[in-house]
Amino acid sequence: MTQCCNDFGNCTQGRDCPIRKQRAQEVNKAFINLHRGIDDPYEDITSTIKGLVAWIAVVGIVGLIFWTWVKV
C-alpha cells in the first residue's frame, strides 16, 4: 500500500485515499451519534408533560363514557 499522506497528515491522493475515507466515516459516525441523544432537556420534559396530559384526557373521556353508560 502506498503512503497517501504527507508529514502533516494531509492526504495527497485526493478522494481515493483510504485515510481520507476513514476520517470521513469517523466524522459521519460522530455526527449521527450527536443527534441520537437528548439535545434539549426542556424539550424532553415538555414532551413528557404533553404525553401525560393526553393520557389524562383519554382516561377522563373513557371514564365519562363509562359513568354515563352505567348511570343510564
HULINCOR-V528528 format. One record per backbone hydrogen bond with DSSP energy under -1.0 kcal/mol. CO is the residue of the C=O (numbers start at 1). NH is the residue of the N-H. E is the energy in kcal/mol with one decimal. If there is no record, write none. Layout:
co	nh	e
CO	NH	E
CO	NH	E
This chain:
co	nh	e
4	12	-3.3
6	9	-1.8
10	6	-2.3
14	17	-1.2
17	21	-2.0
18	22	-2.2
19	23	-2.4
20	24	-2.3
21	25	-2.1
22	26	-2.1
23	27	-2.3
24	28	-2.4
25	29	-2.5
26	30	-2.2
27	31	-2.3
28	32	-2.4
29	33	-2.6
30	34	-1.6
31	35	-1.2
40	44	-1.6
41	45	-2.3
42	46	-2.5
43	47	-2.1
44	48	-1.8
45	49	-2.4
46	50	-2.4
47	51	-2.0
48	52	-2.1
49	53	-2.5
50	54	-2.1
51	55	-2.2
52	56	-2.4
53	57	-2.3
54	58	-2.4
55	59	-2.7
56	60	-2.4
57	61	-2.5
58	62	-2.6
59	63	-2.4
60	64	-2.4
61	65	-2.5
62	66	-2.6
63	67	-2.8
64	68	-2.6
65	69	-2.0
66	70	-2.6
67	71	-2.0
68	72	-1.3
